[in-house]
Amino acid sequence: MHEKNKGEVVYTLKDTVKLTGLSVDLIRLYEKEFNLQIQRTEGGHRRYNKQNIDLLTEIKKRIQEQNWSYKMINQWLQGEIVPETVEVQSNLEKKVQSLEEKVQELLNRSEKDEHFQLALIQRLDEQGSLIKKLTEKLDHQDKYIENNLEKRDEKLTSAIREISDTKKLIAAAQENLDSKPKGFWSKIFGG
């Protein structure tokens, strides 16, 4: 820190870095980008006054905290932008950004829903295919059982006929025996 002949305090680049929180490179960039008039010593060293430091601090605030572009800073320095309109614009930009984020979130959710629906459709197709195979298998088993039942029914009917025919033959043989005259032995044994 140095004092100029009129009692005005001036600061070195190193002091200005400490006061503004900006790096040397950023201070030099702001000087060049925003055409800031900085005093120099006879040896060419920069000297910053209180207004320079306040202006650098305000530029830093607008860029880092309020998201102003370099173009907006230049317009503001030339008196073309009123800070209140920039604040309104900044609020609108934040709302637009928030809406864009919500739209992106909805698109992502929609994409996830679409993937889920496609997976669900694929799963349903697989289930449909499995059901079709099981139905075909059940139809085949039904036909097999039906054929076996028919064969069983035929065998049972045939067995019943044979039993019935056998009973008739036995009954006829019994009748034939009963109608024959009794032989010698039958008379003796009482048959």
C-alpha positions as CSV (number, residue, x, y, z in Angstrom):
1,M,0.0,0.0,0.0
2,H,1.3,3.4,-1.0
3,E,0.1,6.9,-0.6
4,K,0.1,9.2,-3.6
5,N,0.9,12.9,-3.3
6,K,-2.8,14.0,-3.0
7,G,-3.4,11.8,0.0
8,E,-5.1,9.0,-2.1
9,V,-4.2,5.5,-1.1
10,V,-3.0,3.2,-3.9
11,Y,-2.4,-0.5,-3.7
12,T,0.0,-2.9,-5.4
13,L,-1.1,-5.8,-7.5
14,K,-0.3,-8.1,-4.6
15,D,-2.4,-6.0,-2.2
16,T,-5.2,-6.0,-4.7
17,V,-5.2,-9.8,-5.0
18,K,-5.6,-10.0,-1.2
19,L,-8.4,-7.3,-1.1
20,T,-10.5,-8.6,-4.0
21,G,-9.9,-12.4,-3.7
22,L,-9.0,-12.5,-7.4
23,S,-5.9,-14.1,-8.8
24,V,-3.3,-12.0,-10.6
25,D,-4.2,-13.6,-13.9
26,L,-7.9,-12.8,-13.4
27,I,-7.3,-9.2,-12.5
28,R,-5.2,-8.8,-15.6
29,L,-7.9,-10.5,-17.7
30,Y,-10.6,-8.2,-16.2
31,E,-8.4,-5.1,-16.9
32,K,-8.0,-6.1,-20.5
33,E,-11.5,-7.5,-21.1
34,F,-13.4,-4.6,-19.5
35,N,-10.9,-1.9,-20.6
36,L,-10.2,-0.8,-17.0
37,Q,-7.9,2.2,-16.6
38,I,-5.3,1.3,-14.0
39,Q,-2.6,3.8,-12.9
40,R,1.0,2.8,-13.5
41,T,4.2,4.0,-11.9
42,E,7.0,5.4,-14.0
43,G,8.5,1.9,-13.9
44,G,5.2,0.5,-15.4
45,H,3.9,-1.2,-12.2
46,R,0.2,-1.2,-11.6
47,R,-1.3,0.9,-8.8
48,Y,-4.9,0.4,-7.8
49,N,-7.1,3.0,-6.0
50,K,-10.1,2.4,-3.8
51,Q,-12.5,2.8,-6.9
52,N,-10.5,0.2,-8.9
53,I,-10.7,-2.3,-6.0
54,D,-14.4,-1.7,-5.5
55,L,-15.0,-2.1,-9.3
56,L,-13.0,-5.3,-9.5
57,T,-14.9,-6.6,-6.4
58,E,-18.3,-5.7,-8.0
59,I,-17.3,-7.3,-11.3
60,K,-16.3,-10.5,-9.5
61,K,-19.6,-10.5,-7.6
62,R,-21.7,-10.1,-10.8
63,I,-19.8,-12.8,-12.7
64,Q,-19.4,-15.4,-9.9
65,E,-22.6,-14.8,-7.9
66,Q,-25.1,-13.4,-10.4
67,N,-23.8,-15.3,-13.5
68,W,-23.3,-12.2,-15.6
69,S,-21.6,-12.7,-18.9
70,Y,-18.6,-10.6,-19.9
71,K,-20.8,-8.9,-22.5
72,M,-23.3,-8.0,-19.8
73,I,-20.4,-6.6,-17.6
74,N,-19.2,-4.4,-20.6
75,Q,-22.8,-3.2,-21.2
76,W,-23.2,-2.4,-17.5
77,L,-19.8,-0.5,-17.4
78,Q,-21.0,1.6,-20.4
79,G,-24.3,2.3,-18.7
80,E,-26.4,0.2,-21.1
81,I,-27.7,-2.2,-18.5
82,V,-29.5,-1.3,-15.3
83,P,-28.6,-3.9,-12.5
84,E,-32.3,-4.3,-11.6
85,T,-33.2,-5.5,-15.1
86,V,-30.3,-7.9,-15.0
87,E,-31.6,-9.3,-11.7
88,V,-35.1,-9.8,-13.2
89,Q,-33.4,-11.4,-16.3
90,S,-31.3,-13.5,-13.9
91,N,-34.4,-14.6,-12.0
92,L,-36.1,-15.5,-15.3
93,E,-33.1,-17.4,-16.5
94,K,-33.1,-19.3,-13.2
95,K,-36.8,-20.1,-13.7
96,V,-36.1,-21.2,-17.3
97,Q,-33.2,-23.3,-16.1
98,S,-35.4,-24.9,-13.4
99,L,-38.1,-25.6,-15.9
100,E,-35.5,-27.1,-18.3
101,E,-34.3,-29.3,-15.5
102,K,-37.8,-30.4,-14.7
103,V,-38.4,-31.1,-18.4
104,Q,-35.2,-33.1,-18.5
105,E,-36.2,-35.0,-15.4
106,L,-39.6,-35.8,-17.0
107,L,-37.9,-36.9,-20.2
108,N,-35.6,-39.2,-18.2
109,R,-38.5,-40.5,-16.2
110,S,-40.5,-41.0,-19.5
111,E,-37.5,-42.8,-21.0
112,K,-37.3,-45.1,-17.9
113,D,-41.0,-45.7,-18.1
114,E,-40.7,-46.6,-21.8
115,H,-37.9,-49.0,-21.0
116,F,-40.0,-50.5,-18.3
117,Q,-43.0,-50.9,-20.6
118,L,-40.8,-52.5,-23.3
119,A,-39.4,-54.9,-20.7
120,L,-42.9,-55.6,-19.5
121,I,-44.2,-56.2,-23.0
122,Q,-41.2,-58.5,-23.7
123,R,-42.0,-60.4,-20.4
124,L,-45.7,-60.6,-21.4
125,D,-44.7,-62.0,-24.8
126,E,-42.5,-64.6,-23.1
127,Q,-45.4,-65.5,-20.7
128,G,-47.8,-65.7,-23.7
129,S,-45.4,-68.0,-25.5
130,L,-45.0,-70.2,-22.4
131,I,-48.8,-70.3,-22.0
132,K,-49.2,-71.3,-25.6
133,K,-46.7,-74.1,-25.1
134,L,-48.4,-75.3,-22.0
135,T,-51.8,-75.2,-23.7
136,E,-50.5,-77.3,-26.6
137,K,-49.0,-79.7,-24.0
138,L,-52.3,-79.9,-22.1
139,D,-54.2,-80.5,-25.4
140,H,-51.8,-83.3,-26.2
141,Q,-52.2,-84.8,-22.8
142,D,-56.0,-84.4,-23.0
143,K,-56.0,-86.3,-26.4
144,Y,-53.7,-89.0,-24.9
145,I,-56.0,-89.4,-21.8
146,E,-59.1,-89.4,-24.0
147,N,-57.6,-92.1,-26.3
148,N,-56.6,-94.2,-23.2
149,L,-60.1,-93.7,-21.7
150,E,-61.7,-94.9,-24.9
151,K,-59.4,-98.0,-25.0
152,R,-60.1,-98.6,-21.4
153,D,-63.9,-98.3,-22.0
154,E,-63.6,-100.7,-24.9
155,K,-61.7,-103.2,-22.8
156,L,-64.2,-102.8,-19.9
157,T,-67.1,-103.3,-22.3
158,S,-65.5,-106.3,-23.8
159,A,-64.7,-107.7,-20.4
160,I,-68.3,-107.2,-19.3
161,R,-69.6,-109.0,-22.4
162,E,-67.2,-111.8,-21.8
163,I,-68.3,-112.1,-18.2
164,S,-71.9,-111.9,-19.2
165,D,-71.4,-114.5,-21.9
166,T,-69.5,-116.7,-19.4
167,K,-72.4,-116.3,-16.9
168,K,-74.8,-117.3,-19.6
169,L,-72.7,-120.4,-20.5
170,I,-72.5,-121.3,-16.8
171,A,-76.2,-120.9,-16.4
172,A,-76.9,-122.9,-19.5
173,A,-74.5,-125.7,-18.4
174,Q,-76.2,-125.7,-14.9
175,E,-79.6,-125.9,-16.5
176,N,-78.3,-128.7,-18.7
177,L,-77.0,-130.6,-15.7
178,D,-80.2,-130.1,-13.8
179,S,-82.3,-131.4,-16.7
180,K,-80.3,-134.6,-17.2
181,P,-81.4,-137.7,-15.4
182,K,-79.5,-138.3,-12.3
183,G,-76.9,-140.9,-12.7
184,F,-76.0,-143.8,-10.4
185,W,-73.5,-142.0,-8.4
186,S,-75.7,-138.9,-8.1
187,K,-78.4,-141.0,-6.6
188,I,-76.0,-142.6,-4.1
189,F,-74.4,-139.4,-3.0
190,G,-77.6,-137.4,-3.0
191,G,-76.7,-134.9,-5.6
